[in-house]
Amino acid sequence: MSTPNPALRESATFDRRVIAEIQRAAETGIYDIRGWGAKRPLPHFDDLLFLGASMSRYPLEGYRERCDTDIVLGDRHAKHPLNLDIPITIAGMSFGALSGRAKEALGRGASAVGTSTTTGDGGMTPEERGQSKHLVYQYLPSRYGMNPDDLRKADAIEIVLGQGAKPGGGGMLLGQKITDRVAGMRTLPQGVDQRSACRHPDWTGPDDLAIKIIELREITQWEKPIYIKVGATRTYYDVKLAVKAGADVVVVDGMQGGTAATQDVFIEHVGIPTLAAIPQAVQALQEMDVHRKVQLIVSGGIRTGADVAKAMALGADAVAIGTAALIALGDNSPRYAEQYAELGSAAGFYDDFQEGRDPAGITTQDPDLAQRLDPVEGGRRLANYLRVLTMEAQTLARACGKSHLRNLEPEDLVALTVEASAMARVPLAGTNWIPGSIT
């Protein structure tokens, strides 16, 4: 293999990745589909820092003073709101995109630490309902698998209007993952590609949505909290309309959120970063005098306890994780390095979840591959991960002198970059300046 001439200079516009994509498109005539979420660098929680206590603030002692983590979701209208032990929930990921064993593992892991999991598109599985102490039922435009009996079995209902990785677009499930069972649950032909609708079939605006929410409340005897989930785009207006329509909880999913399969051009070029969405959502809630009364769940790229604590300091009540939960179960593990290489990928890089050939047995319907995931062991790993996230967030909150995670606030944060400062609406580190502020 020849060594490139050191005098050669790569184009910033047409780098090797762009060249490869142009050549792939020219050869195949189809756009690229993948999962795993946005891969471009975006302003994110790493661009924020906490101001720990020293003289002007008083920290809490880590081993002797409590820092609580409990959260109540959906007490605006529902008779039975969700009482969770930690403010970290599992986002909606469908049976179909994931194996039945993966859904069971998510339920086991969430229940072990007293939090909730979410069904995703395609309906409720006995594996997940049976192992989930708190299960949120997603109500999507496709209506796949939807029935009133399962609505009543759920602990909350999440009306999905958009997803961070593809706001304005529908889901995809390719034919190789539509087995007899998946087809039966979704009332689809086996082995045929499925593309979910991008909007609900029975309303065209927030006034119609308000009527639908009343319908869902009546079906469930006003017992279940109603969430509304939006992809982060026009967040300020969307949150206000969601509250007006009657939401108990609003879920805002930033563009770093994952997906099992959608167009690469969607993932990288639609939506706004999670960091930019949170202050807009909080402002909308504050102006309507419902901040903390209508809870805000934030998702899209949550990875560490620092991310959890920063999202809550910016005004979120809780967060949801999806991609990180799959990694905790074992996705992209070096354990399957040889199998990833056989697929033309590598551990840590695999994103072709739409193909159903996941060596870890998580994003597949192949029975032989699915057997590789032990749902008990997967649940244990997820529970461990959730405990670590919680402890990390508590450590940071104590350092800021807070006895509960919900007491974190923007005053505890500064930004490292002008962009992050402007988006998060916290001062640039070492200054009192917030770009765009009037004062």
N, C-alpha and C positions, 0 to 999 in steps of 0.2 A: 504494500500500500504506500503510495507516494505521499510525501509530506507537502501540505499546501505552501505555496510561496508566501513567506511572511509579509511581503509587500502588498498582498491582496487585501482588499477592504470590503467587508460585508455591507450590503445596503441596509440602512435602518428601516426603509419602507418595504423592500423585498428581501427579507432575511430568509434563511433556509427553511424555516417553518412555513412562511408564506409561500415560498416557491413550491414546497412539497404539497401544500393544499391546492394550489392552482393546478399542479400536475395531476393530483388525484381527481379533482373535479373534471379536468379535461378528458381523463381516461374513462371515468365511470358515468359522467353525466347526471349524477345525483348529489344532493347535499349531504354533508356529514351528520350522522346521528350519534350521540353518545350520552353518557351520564356524568356524574361526579362534580357537576357545578362549574362555576366560572374558574378559569385558570389564569386569567390576566391579573397582574397586581392591582389591587384596589385599596383605597383608604379603608382602614379597618381598625379593630380595637387595639392592635399593636401600636397604633399611632397615638394612643392616649396613655397617660401615666397617673397613678394615684399619688396624692400628697399625704403621705403618712404622718402621723402625729410626732411632734418633738416637744417644743416649748408651748406653742400657741394652741395646740390640741392635745388631748389626753388619751393615750391608747388604752385598750383593754388587755388585761393579762390573759394570754392564750389558754392557760390550763386551769384558771380559777374563775374566770368571768364568762358568762354565757354570751353566745351570739346566735340567736334563733333564726330558723330558716323556713318556718311554716308559712303557708299561703292559702287563702280562700279564693276560689275562682267561681264567679257566676252568681253572686248573692244579690244582684240587682233586682231580678224578678223570680228566679227559680226557687222552688221550695227546698230542693236538695242540692246546694252548691257543692263543688268539689273541695274537700279539705285535704290538702297535700302536705307531706312532711318537708318537701324541698321544692324550690321554685324552678326546677329543671324537668321538663316534660319530654316525651318522645313524640316527634312529629309524625304526620300521616305518611305511611308507606304501604302500598297496597299488597294484598295477596294476589299474586300474578307477577308483579314486579319482584316480590320477595317470595321465598318458599314458605310453606306452611310451618316448617321447623323454625325458620327465622322469625316469623310472627309470634310463635310460641315463646321463643327466647326473649323477644322484646317485652312480652307480657310478664315473663318471670323476672327479668331484671328490674323493670319499673316497679313491680309490686314489692320486691324485696326492700326497696328504699322508700316506699310510700308515695310514689308518684304515678302519673297517668301515661298511657300510651294511646295511639290513635289508629283507626282502621286503615285509612287511605281509600283509594278508589277500589271498587269491586266487591264491597260487602264485608260482612263480619264472619270470621272463621271461628269454629268452636275452639281451636287451639288458642287463639288470642283471647277470646272472651273467658275461656276457662282458667287462664293464668293471669288475667289482668284484674287487679283490685279496682282500678279506675280506668274505664275505657271510653274514649271519645269517638263518636261515630261521625265520619265525614259524609256530608251530603253534597254531592258533586253534580256538575252539569250532565254527566253521562247517565246518572241514576243507576249505574251498574250495581246489581246486587241489593238495591235499596228495597226495604219492605218495612211496614209499620211495626211488625213484631220485633225486629232487630233495633229499631229506633227506641222502643220501650225497654229493651235489654241494656241499652247503653247508659252511661252515667252523664254524658253531655253530648250535644250535637254541634258539629262544626260545619257551617255552610261555607263551602270553598268557592270564592269568586276569582281567585288568582293564586299563583305560586311564584315564589321569588325567581326561580330559574327560567320561568316562561310566562310572565304576566301577559294576558291577552291571547295565550295559546293553550291548546288542549294537550292532554297526555297521549302517550304512544305505548302500545304493547304489541310487539311483533308476533306473528303467527306461531313461531317456534316455542313461544312461552304460553300459548293458549291451549292448554291440555283439556281433557274431558272435564276435569273438575272446574278449572277456570272458566271454560266456556259455559258450563252449567250455571255457575254463580252469576255470570254476566249476561246470560241469554245471548250468546254469540256462537257463530260457527267455529268449530275447532280448527286450529291451524291457520286462520285468516288474520291478517294484520288488523289491529283495532286502533283507531284514533278517536280519542274522547272529544266531545264538544268543548268549545272554548267559552260558551256562555250557557246559562240555564235556559231551558226551553219554555218556562212558564212565567217569566217576568222580564221586564225590560228596563227597570229602574228601581230606585230605592222605595218608592211608594208601593210598588208591587211586592218588593221584598218584605216590607213590613207586614203585608197580608200573609205571605208565606210563613213568616216567623210565628204569627198568631196561630196558623194552621198547625205548625210543628209543636207549639206549646199545648194546643188542645189535644193532639194525638198522644202526647206524653203527660197529660194532666198537669201541666205547668210545673212539673217536677225537675226537668233537666235544664241546666244552663245552655244557652244558645251562644255559640261562638260565631263570628264572621271572620274569615281569613282572606286577606288581600295580598297580592304581590306588591312590593314596594315600587310605586311609580308616582302617582299624584297623591301621596300619602295623606297630606293635610286634609284634602277634600274627601278622600275615601273614608277616612276614620270618622269624620263628622257625619257623613251619610250613614255609616254603619251604626253609629250611636243613635241617630234619628230613627233608623229602621227598627231599633229595639234590641240591639246586641247586648248581651251580658258581658261578653269578653270580645276583644278585638285582637286578632293575630296578624302581625305584619311580618312578612317574609322578604328579606333583602335578597339582592341578586347573587350573593355568595351561596345561597341555598342550593342544595343538590337536586337532582332528578335522576330517575332511572334511565330515561331516554327522551331526548328532544333534539331539535336542530342546534348544532354548534353555534350558528349565527344568532339564535335566540339567546342561548346561555350567555354569550359574551357581549351582546349589544342591546339588550332590553332590560329595563329596570334601573334602580339606583342602589348604591351600596347600603347595607344594613346601618352603618354608622350615620348616614345622611337621613335615613328614614325615621329613626327613633325620635329625635327632637321635633320633627314635624307632627308625628303622632301624638306626642305629649302635649305640644302646643294646642292641637285640636281638642284634646280631652280637657285641658285646663280652661280653654275659652268657653267650653260647654259646662264647666263646673262639675265634671264627672271623673276627673283624674283620681285614681284609686277606687272609685265607685264602679266604673266600668274598667275591668282589668285589661292590661296590655301585655300580651305575650309577643316576644320578639324572637325570630329565627332567621337563619341564614349565615352560616359560617361560624357558629359557636363551637369552640374547640377546647377551651381551658376554663378553669375557675376564674381566671382574670377576665375572660370574655364575659362570663356570667355576671361578675361583680360590676364591670363597666357598663353593661347593658342596663343593669338595675340602677346604677348611679345616674344614668341619663334619664331614668323615669319608667323603665319597664317594671312590671310586677313579677314576671317570670320569663323564662326562655324555653325554646324547644330545640331539640337536636335531632338530626336525621343521619347525615353522612357520618358524623362522629360515632353515632351509635352502631352503625354497620361496621366501622373500623374496630370498635370495641368487641363486636362479635367475632371478628377475625377476617374481615374483608381486606384484601390487598396484603395479606400476611406473607412474610418471607418463607413461611412454612411451605407455601405452594409455588416457590420461585420457578421450579422446572416447568410446572403446568402453565404458568403465566407466559414463560418464554415460548412454549409450544403454540400459544395463541398470538405470538408476535408482540407481546407486551412484557411487563415486568412487575414484580411486587412493588406497590406504591404508585404505579402508573395505570393500572388496568381501569378502563372506563367504559368498555363495551358491554354494559349490563343488559342492553336490549337483546343481545345474542343468546342469552340463557345458558352460557357455558362457564359461568363463574366457578373457578376451581374451589373456592371456599364453601360452595353450596348454599350461598345466601341469596343471591339475585338470580335464581334459576328455578325451573320447574322439572328439571331432569332428576328422576328419582335416585339415580346412582350418585350424582353430585350432591343432592340435598342430604343424603345420608351422612355426608362428611361433617355436617354441623350437628353437634350434640346440643339440643336446646337447653338442657340443664346447665352444662358447662358454659354455653353462650350467655345464658341468663346471669350466671355467677360473674362472668367477666364484665358484662354491662353494669351490674350492680356495683362492682368494685370501681369502675370508671365514674359512675354517678357519685359515689361517695367521695372520690378524690376531687371531683369538680366542686362539690359542696364544701369540703374542707378547705380547699384553696380559696374559695370565695369568702368563707368565714375568716380565714387568716387575714385577708386584705381588709375586710370590714373592721375587724378588731384593731388593725393598725391605724384605721381612720377614726377610732373611738366609737364605733357603732355596735350596739347590742342586738341589732337585727339587720339582716341583709336589706330589708326594705328601707332602712334609714339612710342608706348610701344616697348621695345627691351630687348634682353637677359640681358643686363647690369643692368636692373631693378630687376633681380631675383637672389636668392640664393636657394640652396637645403638643405633639412634637413637630407638626408641620402646619403650615398655613391652611392647607386644604382640610386637614382633620379638624383644626380649630374652627373653621367656618362651618363645616358640616355638623360637628357635635355641639357647637355653640358653647365651647369652654375656652378659657384663655390659652394663648400660646405660652408655652413654658417660659418662665422667667419674666413674664409681662402681665399686664392686666388687659391686654388687647384681644378682642374677639373680632376677626374680620367681618365687616358688614354691620357691626353694631353701631348704634347712633351715638352712644356716649363715648 
